[in-house]
């Protein structure tokens, strides 16, 4: 999406949409997490103090493992 100044903006989405999935995580979360772990990345699902959508208060956090070459 482009903002008012024409800059490209990224949108972040919660791990699931409670209205469409009945409060269950998306079926894409596990395969994506497994693929990232196979690339030697740390993956966690963390609860955050805000909601992008009603009930959507978790995010996937992806980090390099300590000592990994960047």
C-alpha positions in Angstrom: 0.0 0.0 0.0 1.1 3.5 -0.6 0.7 6.2 2.1 -0.1 9.8 1.5 3.5 10.6 0.8 3.7 7.8 -1.8 5.9 5.7 0.5 5.4 1.9 0.5 3.8 0.7 3.7 3.8 -2.8 5.1 0.8 -4.1 7.0 1.2 -6.7 9.7 -1.5 -9.2 10.3 -2.3 -11.3 13.4 -1.6 -15.0 13.4 -5.3 -15.6 13.0 -8.6 -13.8 12.3 -11.1 -14.9 14.9 -14.1 -14.1 12.7 -13.0 -16.3 9.9 -11.3 -19.1 11.8 -13.5 -19.3 14.9 -10.6 -18.2 17.1 -8.2 -21.0 15.9 -4.8 -20.3 14.5 -4.4 -20.2 10.7 -3.4 -23.5 9.1 -0.4 -21.6 7.6 1.2 -20.8 11.0 2.7 -24.2 11.7 4.2 -24.8 8.2 5.7 -21.3 8.1 7.2 -21.7 11.6 8.6 -25.1 10.7 10.1 -23.7 7.5 11.8 -20.9 9.4 13.1 -23.3 12.0 14.6 -25.4 9.2 16.5 -22.2 8.2 18.0 -22.1 11.7 15.8 -19.3 13.0 14.2 -19.0 16.4 10.4 -18.9 16.0 7.9 -18.2 18.8 4.2 -17.1 19.1 3.9 -14.4 21.7 0.9 -12.7 23.3 1.1 -8.9 22.9 -0.8 -6.2 24.8 -2.7 -4.9 21.7 -5.0 -6.3 19.1 -4.8 -5.7 15.3 -8.3 -7.3 15.1 -10.7 -8.3 17.9 -9.1 -11.3 19.6 -5.9 -11.1 17.5 -3.4 -10.5 20.2 -0.6 -12.9 19.3 2.3 -12.5 16.9 4.9 -14.7 15.4 8.4 -13.6 16.4 11.3 -14.7 14.2 14.9 -14.1 15.3 18.4 -15.3 14.4 19.8 -17.8 16.8 22.6 -16.5 19.0 25.9 -16.7 17.3 24.4 -17.1 13.8 26.2 -15.5 10.9 24.1 -12.6 9.5 
